[in-house]
Amino acid sequence: MVELMVVLAVVSLLAMLTLPTYRNFILKAEFIETKMAIGAVKVSFEVCVQNMGLAKAKLCSHSRYGIPGKSQAAEGMAGVELAGDIYSKTGALAEDDKVTITATAPTDSGNQGETYTLTGKLKQGGRIEWDDGVCSKAELC
């Protein structure tokens, strides 16, 4: 009987120690969907900038030139928004002007309200240099 109680205590202790790690693993895995939501906007923005050139990159916005429309986070769907200083700049665009794509986790997710932001710098020839992305919670990246 004592041996059984010791085994139960050890199993309970192990479960108590591993449960938070398992929960974080599940949240991180679920957040991958939010990070992937950026893909369509990123690729279509890159193609648009390559076609339009650096000077006309601000024409590449939501619902234009094949870029998907802005979406709000909803149940089962991540929200995605294309923004950056290129859209508010009044003069000509220059190298290193920035654009950001932000994805927000679905409203029915354990990560509700958490965001992933990718920032790109415009370069000559229509290239864009993207950073590694930033999560609103570091443990999700």
C-alpha positions, 0 to 999 in steps of 0.5 A: 500500500505504501509503495502504491502511494509513493508511486501515485505521489511521484506520478502526481509530481511529474504531472504537476511539473510537466503540465505548464510546459505542455500547455505552452507547447500547445499554445505555441503550436496553435500560434503557428497558424497565425504566423502562417496567415501572413504568407499570402499578403507577404508574397503578393506584396513582394510581387506587386513591389517587384512589378511596380518598382520602388517609386510606386510601392505605396500603390501595393495595398490591401485589395489592390494588385492581387494583395488580399484585403485586410481582415479582422481576427474572427472565430477560426480566422487570423486577422492580417493587416498591411501597414507601414510608413510607406503609406503615410509618406507624402514624398517619393519612397526611398530605400529602407522605407518600412512596411509591416504585416501584422497577424492577430490570433483568432478570437476563439484561440488560446492566444486571442489578441496575440500578434505576430509582426513582420517588418520589411525594408524596401530595397532597390530593384523591388526587393524587400528585406524582411526581419525574423518577425516579432511576437507580442509574447516572446515565448510564442516565437 
